Amino acid sequence: MDFEISPGQVKALQKSGATFTLLDVREPWECAASRIEGAKHIPMGDIPTRAHQELDPDHHIVVLCHHGVRSLSVTNWLRQQGYENVQSMRGGIDGWARTVDPKVPLY
């Protein structure tokens, strides 16, 4: 499985009815400013303490942040923990807003 997935591919997964977790690792203030409906929020700093309790290692997980840097780091960490089906959404919520849903606010 590729480390990254495009916002368009994530939208296609949603439309297809595929089961996956959209994991938002941004800070709470960022989620208040702009969010994707249905995303699970765990700030990046909380991932090490919450991942094993709240995320299914056998489930497809798509990680997002603002521009894709933090999500790539979390994706790498989760894969090292045995989560094999994890991908980072390239470009983050910024890329989502610019290419998939212009109603999502930029910040």
C-alpha positions in Angstrom: 0.0 0.0 0.0 1.3 3.4 -1.0 2.3 5.8 1.9 0.3 8.6 0.4 -3.2 8.9 -1.1 -4.6 11.9 -3.0 -7.6 13.9 -1.8 -9.4 12.8 -4.9 -8.7 9.1 -4.1 -10.1 9.6 -0.6 -13.2 11.2 -2.0 -13.6 8.2 -4.4 -13.3 5.9 -1.3 -16.0 7.8 0.4 -18.3 7.7 -2.7 -17.7 3.9 -3.1 -18.9 3.2 0.4 -15.5 1.7 1.4 -15.0 1.3 5.1 -12.0 3.3 6.4 -11.1 5.7 9.2 -10.3 9.3 8.3 -7.9 10.3 11.1 -7.3 14.0 11.7 -4.1 14.7 13.6 -4.3 18.5 13.7 -4.6 20.6 16.8 -8.1 21.3 18.2 -8.1 24.9 17.1 -7.3 23.8 13.5 -10.3 21.4 13.6 -12.5 24.2 14.8 -11.3 26.4 11.8 -11.8 23.7 9.2 -12.8 20.0 9.1 -14.0 17.1 7.0 -17.2 15.6 8.2 -16.8 12.2 9.8 -13.1 12.5 10.6 -11.9 11.1 13.9 -9.8 13.6 15.7 -6.7 12.6 17.7 -4.0 15.4 17.9 -0.6 14.2 16.7 0.9 14.5 20.2 -1.8 12.2 21.6 -1.2 9.4 19.0 1.3 7.4 21.0 -1.0 7.2 24.0 -4.3 6.8 22.2 -3.6 4.9 19.0 -3.6 1.4 20.4 -6.9 2.0 22.3 -8.8 3.9 19.6 -7.5 2.6 16.2 -8.0 -0.9 14.7 -4.6 -2.1 13.3 -6.5 -4.2 10.7 -8.6 -1.2 9.4 -7.7 1.1 6.5 -6.7 4.4 8.1 -6.2 7.7 6.1 -4.3 10.3 8.1 -4.7 14.0 7.4 -3.3 17.2 8.8 -3.0 20.8 7.4 -0.6 20.2 4.5 0.5 16.5 4.8 3.7 16.7 6.8 2.4 15.7 10.2 0.1 13.1 8.6 3.1 11.5 6.9 5.0 11.4 10.2 2.0 9.7 11.9 1.6 7.3 9.0 5.2 6.3 9.4 4.9 5.8 13.1 1.7 3.8 12.9 3.3 1.5 10.3 6.2 0.9 12.6 3.6 -0.1 15.3 2.2 -2.7 13.0 -0.6 -0.8 11.3 -0.1 -1.9 7.8 -3.1 -0.2 6.1 -2.3 3.4 6.9 -1.9 6.2 4.3 -1.3 9.9 4.5 -3.6 12.2 2.6 -1.2 14.2 0.3 -1.7 18.0 0.7 -3.8 17.6 3.8 -7.0 19.5 4.4 -5.6 22.3 2.4 -5.3 20.0 -0.7 -8.8 18.7 0.1 -10.3 22.2 0.1 -8.5 23.2 -3.1 -9.3 20.1 -5.2 -12.3 18.3 -3.7 -14.5 20.5 -1.5 -14.1 24.3 -1.9 -16.7 24.8 0.9 -14.0 23.6 3.4 -12.4 26.8 4.7 -8.7 27.5 4.1 -6.6 28.8 6.9 
